[in-house]
Amino acid sequence: SSDFTTKFSKNDKASFLLHLDKKPKSSKDSVTTFIVIRDASGQLVSSTYSTATWKSMWDNRYSEFNIPTLPQTAGEYTLSVYFNNGLAASKNFTIK
């Protein structure tokens, strides 16, 4: 079985992993990370943000983003990660 899934129950705890193809540049610049969850119709369900230095966000080209609260209604959703307002990645997931 895989350690990764895109299907969750509404009371699960979840995190998403972002992987860079290349080693991130070593920068002490501050980066604001926005995590946005939208439902299948594109409506905003939740959003959260945090600020950290770019260098501190990465461990061997991986960055983990914990999701404080998953949607409570079964369905299809999209999680999007933005760095300084620029889209970095999106991933669809399901609440059972």
C-alpha positions in Angstrom: 0.0 0.0 0.0 1.1 3.6 -0.6 1.8 6.2 2.0 0.1 8.8 -0.1 -3.6 9.2 -0.8 -6.0 11.8 -2.3 -9.1 10.4 -0.5 -9.9 11.4 3.0 -12.7 11.2 5.5 -14.1 14.5 6.8 -12.5 14.0 10.2 -9.0 12.9 8.9 -5.9 15.0 9.4 -4.2 15.7 6.1 -1.0 17.2 4.7 0.2 17.7 1.2 3.7 17.3 0.0 5.3 19.5 -2.6 8.4 18.3 -4.5 10.8 20.5 -6.5 12.5 19.0 -9.5 15.7 21.0 -8.7 17.4 21.9 -5.5 15.8 25.1 -4.2 17.9 28.2 -4.2 19.2 29.0 -0.8 17.4 32.2 0.1 16.6 33.9 3.4 13.8 35.8 1.6 10.4 35.8 3.4 7.7 33.9 1.5 4.0 33.9 2.1 2.3 30.6 1.4 -1.4 30.6 0.7 -3.3 27.3 0.8 -6.7 27.5 -0.9 -9.4 24.8 -1.1 -12.2 25.0 -3.6 -15.1 22.7 -4.2 -15.9 21.1 -7.6 -17.8 24.2 -8.8 -14.8 26.5 -7.9 -16.3 28.0 -4.8 -13.9 28.9 -2.0 -14.2 26.5 0.9 -11.2 27.6 3.0 -7.9 29.4 2.9 -5.0 29.8 5.2 -1.6 31.4 5.0 1.8 31.3 6.6 5.1 33.1 6.3 8.6 31.5 6.4 11.9 31.9 4.8 12.3 30.1 1.5 15.3 28.2 2.8 13.5 26.9 5.9 10.5 25.6 3.9 12.4 22.8 2.1 14.0 19.5 3.2 15.7 17.6 0.4 13.5 19.3 -2.2 10.2 18.6 -0.3 7.9 20.9 1.6 5.0 19.6 3.7 1.8 21.6 4.1 -0.6 20.6 6.9 -4.2 21.3 6.3 -5.8 22.6 9.5 -9.4 21.6 8.6 -10.7 19.4 5.8 -14.0 20.1 4.2 -16.9 18.5 6.1 -19.0 17.7 3.0 -18.4 14.6 0.8 -17.2 15.5 -2.7 -14.4 16.5 -5.0 -12.1 19.4 -4.1 -9.0 21.2 -5.3 -6.1 22.3 -3.1 -3.9 25.1 -4.5 -0.6 26.3 -3.1 0.5 29.8 -3.9 3.9 31.4 -3.0 3.8 35.2 -2.9 0.5 35.1 -4.8 1.9 33.0 -7.6 0.3 29.5 -8.2 2.9 26.8 -7.4 0.8 23.7 -7.5 -2.8 22.3 -7.5 -4.1 18.8 -6.6 -7.5 17.4 -6.7 -8.7 15.3 -3.7 -11.9 13.6 -2.4 -13.7 13.7 0.9 -15.6 10.4 1.4 
